Amino acid sequence: MKIRELLRSIEKRAIPVVREDDSIDAVVEKVFEYPNTRLIYVVDDHGVLKGTISLGMLLRHIFPHAYEPKVHAQSFLAMITSEKAKHLMTKGLITADVEDNVEEVMKLMARAQVKEIAVVDKEKKVVADITMIDLLKLYKNR
């Protein structure tokens, strides 16, 4: 099965997206808009995916005192002084294409230990996202 087919079978939902220059407060507001997400997608002015901000990274930024012993000192300073989404985002992107095979995307997600993944078009714009819950629903409905 292709990702395109999986997307037809799951409920269409809005995607949590912020711009690179959005403030950290804007990222927090986006989390409030999408309380069931663990990942915020960061795009440039053309809508091209540039990075992601995980809920964990956002929490480490806002509540650094709770994470100090677990975060390397060099990255800790950069993390707590971040003011914009682009400063906090992770740039190592793991994405899927609508023509990818669901099984291969599932393996990719498992190897990368991620629970959500962006589905991008040829221009690297986010068209959807897939979660492990979506994959469990696929399993249940087989």
URWOZI-V913671 format. One record per pair of residues at least 24 apart in sequence whose ideal C-beta (glycine too) atoms are under 10 Angstrom apart, sorted by sequence separation. I is the first residue (numbers start at 1). J is the second residue. D is the distance in Angstrom with one decimal. If there is no record, write none. Layout:
i=I j=J d=D
i=I j=J d=D
This chain:
i=13 j=37 d=9.4
i=15 j=39 d=9.8
i=16 j=40 d=4.9
i=17 j=41 d=4.8
i=18 j=42 d=5.8
i=19 j=43 d=6.2
i=20 j=44 d=5.6
i=21 j=45 d=8.4
i=31 j=55 d=6.7
i=58 j=82 d=9.9
i=93 j=117 d=9.3
i=94 j=118 d=8.1
i=95 j=119 d=7.1
i=96 j=120 d=7.4
i=97 j=121 d=7.8
i=98 j=122 d=9.5
i=106 j=130 d=9.1
i=15 j=40 d=9.5
i=16 j=41 d=6.4
i=17 j=42 d=7.6
i=18 j=43 d=7.5
i=19 j=44 d=7.3
i=20 j=45 d=7.9
i=57 j=82 d=9.4
i=93 j=118 d=7.4
i=95 j=120 d=4.8
i=97 j=122 d=8.0
i=105 j=130 d=6.9
i=110 j=135 d=9.9
i=15 j=41 d=6.4
i=17 j=43 d=5.6
i=19 j=45 d=6.8
i=27 j=53 d=5.9
i=61 j=87 d=9.2
i=106 j=132 d=8.7
i=109 j=135 d=7.9
i=31 j=58 d=6.7
i=58 j=85 d=9.9
i=61 j=88 d=5.8
i=93 j=120 d=8.5
i=97 j=124 d=9.9
i=15 j=43 d=9.8
i=19 j=47 d=9.1
i=20 j=48 d=9.9
i=30 j=58 d=9.7
i=31 j=59 d=9.7
i=60 j=88 d=9.3
i=102 j=130 d=8.6
i=24 j=53 d=9.0
i=53 j=82 d=9.7
i=95 j=124 d=7.7
i=98 j=127 d=7.0
i=106 j=135 d=5.8
i=17 j=47 d=8.1
i=20 j=50 d=5.8
i=27 j=57 d=9.7
i=28 j=58 d=6.9
i=58 j=88 d=7.1
i=97 j=127 d=9.5
i=98 j=128 d=8.0
i=100 j=130 d=10.0
i=105 j=135 d=8.5
i=19 j=50 d=9.3
i=20 j=51 d=7.9
i=27 j=58 d=6.2
i=57 j=88 d=6.2
i=93 j=124 d=8.5
i=95 j=126 d=8.4
i=96 j=127 d=10.0
i=17 j=49 d=8.7
i=53 j=85 d=6.3
i=57 j=89 d=8.2
i=96 j=128 d=8.8
i=102 j=134 d=9.6
i=103 j=135 d=10.0
i=106 j=138 d=9.1
i=28 j=61 d=9.6
i=52 j=85 d=9.9
i=53 j=86 d=9.7
i=57 j=90 d=6.9
i=96 j=129 d=9.0
i=102 j=135 d=7.5
i=106 j=139 d=9.7
i=24 j=58 d=7.7
i=27 j=61 d=8.9
i=28 j=62 d=7.4
i=51 j=85 d=7.9
i=53 j=87 d=10.0
i=54 j=88 d=9.6
i=95 j=129 d=9.6
i=96 j=130 d=6.5
i=18 j=53 d=7.7
i=27 j=62 d=9.8
i=50 j=85 d=9.0
i=51 j=86 d=7.2
i=53 j=88 d=5.4
i=54 j=89 d=9.4
i=16 j=52 d=9.9
i=50 j=86 d=7.1
i=52 j=88 d=9.9
i=53 j=89 d=5.2
i=54 j=90 d=7.1
i=102 j=138 d=7.1
i=16 j=53 d=9.4
i=24 j=61 d=6.6
i=51 j=88 d=8.6
i=52 j=89 d=6.1
i=53 j=90 d=7.2
i=24 j=62 d=7.7
i=51 j=89 d=3.1
i=52 j=90 d=5.4
i=50 j=89 d=6.8
i=51 j=90 d=5.6
i=52 j=91 d=8.7
i=51 j=91 d=4.8
i=52 j=92 d=9.0
i=50 j=91 d=7.1
i=51 j=92 d=8.3
i=52 j=93 d=7.0
i=42 j=84 d=9.5
i=43 j=85 d=9.3
i=44 j=86 d=8.9
i=51 j=93 d=6.7
i=52 j=94 d=8.7
i=42 j=85 d=4.9
i=50 j=93 d=8.1
i=52 j=95 d=9.7
i=41 j=85 d=9.8
i=42 j=86 d=6.6
i=49 j=93 d=6.4
i=40 j=85 d=7.7
i=42 j=88 d=8.5
i=49 j=95 d=6.9
i=42 j=89 d=4.4
i=40 j=88 d=9.5
i=41 j=89 d=9.0
i=42 j=90 d=8.9
i=40 j=89 d=8.4
i=42 j=91 d=9.1
i=39 j=90 d=9.5
i=42 j=93 d=9.9
i=41 j=93 d=9.4
i=41 j=95 d=9.8
i=27 j=82 d=9.8
i=30 j=85 d=9.1
i=27 j=84 d=9.0
i=24 j=82 d=6.4
i=25 j=83 d=9.6
i=26 j=84 d=8.9
i=27 j=85 d=5.5
i=23 j=82 d=9.9
i=24 j=83 d=6.4
i=26 j=85 d=7.2
i=23 j=83 d=6.7
i=24 j=84 d=7.2
i=54 j=114 d=8.9
i=23 j=84 d=6.3
i=24 j=85 d=7.2
i=27 j=88 d=7.2
i=54 j=115 d=9.4
i=21 j=83 d=9.8
i=22 j=84 d=6.6
i=23 j=85 d=7.6
i=27 j=89 d=9.2
i=52 j=114 d=9.1
i=54 j=116 d=8.9
i=21 j=84 d=5.5
i=22 j=85 d=4.7
i=24 j=87 d=8.3
i=20 j=84 d=6.9
i=21 j=85 d=7.2
i=22 j=86 d=8.6
i=24 j=88 d=6.6
i=52 j=116 d=8.5
i=19 j=84 d=9.0
i=20 j=85 d=5.7
i=21 j=86 d=6.7
i=52 j=117 d=9.5
i=18 j=84 d=9.5
i=19 j=85 d=6.8
i=20 j=86 d=3.9
i=21 j=87 d=10.0
i=52 j=118 d=7.4
i=18 j=85 d=4.9
i=19 j=86 d=8.7
i=20 j=87 d=9.1
i=17 j=85 d=10.0
i=18 j=86 d=9.6
i=20 j=89 d=7.6
i=49 j=118 d=5.9
i=18 j=89 d=9.0
i=49 j=120 d=5.7
i=48 j=120 d=8.7
i=49 j=121 d=9.9
i=48 j=121 d=10.0
i=47 j=121 d=9.8
i=49 j=123 d=9.5
i=50 j=124 d=8.7
i=52 j=126 d=10.0
i=39 j=114 d=8.0
i=41 j=116 d=9.3
i=43 j=118 d=9.9
i=48 j=123 d=6.6
i=49 j=124 d=5.3
i=38 j=114 d=9.0
i=39 j=115 d=7.8
i=47 j=123 d=8.0
i=48 j=124 d=4.8
i=49 j=125 d=6.8
i=38 j=115 d=5.9
i=39 j=116 d=4.5
i=41 j=118 d=5.7
i=46 j=123 d=8.1
i=47 j=124 d=8.9
i=48 j=125 d=6.0
i=49 j=126 d=5.3
i=37 j=115 d=9.9
i=38 j=116 d=5.9
i=39 j=117 d=8.5
i=46 j=124 d=9.4
i=47 j=125 d=4.7
i=48 j=126 d=8.9
i=37 j=116 d=7.1
i=39 j=118 d=8.1
i=41 j=120 d=9.5
i=46 j=125 d=7.9
i=47 j=126 d=7.6
i=44 j=124 d=9.6
i=43 j=124 d=9.1
i=44 j=125 d=9.9
i=43 j=125 d=7.4
i=43 j=126 d=6.8
i=42 j=126 d=9.9
i=41 j=126 d=5.2
i=41 j=129 d=7.4
i=7 j=96 d=9.9
i=6 j=96 d=9.5
i=39 j=129 d=7.4
i=7 j=98 d=6.9
i=6 j=98 d=9.2
i=37 j=129 d=8.2
i=39 j=131 d=8.8
i=3 j=96 d=5.3
i=4 j=97 d=9.1
i=5 j=98 d=9.2
i=38 j=131 d=8.3
i=3 j=97 d=6.8
i=4 j=98 d=4.3
i=6 j=100 d=9.7
i=37 j=131 d=8.4
i=38 j=132 d=10.0
i=2 j=97 d=9.3
i=3 j=98 d=5.1
i=4 j=99 d=6.6
i=36 j=131 d=8.8
i=2 j=98 d=7.0
i=3 j=99 d=7.0
i=4 j=100 d=8.9
i=6 j=102 d=5.3
i=2 j=99 d=5.9
i=3 j=100 d=5.0
i=5 j=102 d=7.8
i=36 j=133 d=8.8
i=2 j=100 d=6.9
i=3 j=101 d=7.7
i=4 j=102 d=9.7
i=2 j=101 d=6.4
i=3 j=102 d=6.1
i=6 j=105 d=8.5
i=1 j=101 d=7.2
i=2 j=102 d=6.9
i=16 j=116 d=9.7
i=1 j=102 d=4.7
i=3 j=104 d=9.3
i=17 j=118 d=9.5
i=1 j=103 d=7.7
i=3 j=105 d=6.2
i=2 j=105 d=9.7
i=15 j=118 d=7.9
i=15 j=119 d=9.2
i=17 j=125 d=9.8
i=17 j=126 d=6.3
i=16 j=126 d=9.5
i=15 j=126 d=5.5
i=7 j=119 d=6.9
i=15 j=127 d=8.2
i=17 j=129 d=9.8
i=6 j=119 d=9.1
i=15 j=128 d=6.8
i=16 j=129 d=8.2
i=3 j=117 d=9.5
i=15 j=129 d=5.6
i=4 j=119 d=9.0
i=13 j=128 d=8.2
i=14 j=129 d=9.9
i=3 j=119 d=5.9
i=12 j=128 d=8.1
i=13 j=129 d=8.1
i=10 j=128 d=8.4
i=13 j=131 d=9.8
i=7 j=127 d=8.2
i=10 j=130 d=7.8
i=7 j=128 d=5.3
i=10 j=131 d=9.0
i=13 j=134 d=9.8
i=6 j=128 d=9.2
i=7 j=129 d=9.7
i=4 j=127 d=10.0
i=7 j=130 d=7.8
i=10 j=133 d=9.2
i=11 j=134 d=8.9
i=3 j=127 d=9.8
i=4 j=128 d=9.7
i=6 j=130 d=6.8
i=10 j=134 d=5.0
i=3 j=128 d=8.2
i=9 j=134 d=8.6
i=10 j=135 d=9.6
i=11 j=137 d=9.2
i=3 j=130 d=7.1
i=7 j=134 d=8.9
i=10 j=137 d=6.8
i=6 j=134 d=6.9
i=9 j=137 d=8.0
i=10 j=138 d=8.0
i=6 j=135 d=8.1
i=9 j=138 d=6.9
i=6 j=137 d=9.5
i=6 j=138 d=6.2
i=9 j=141 d=7.4
i=5 j=138 d=9.7
i=1 j=138 d=7.8
i=1 j=142 d=9.7
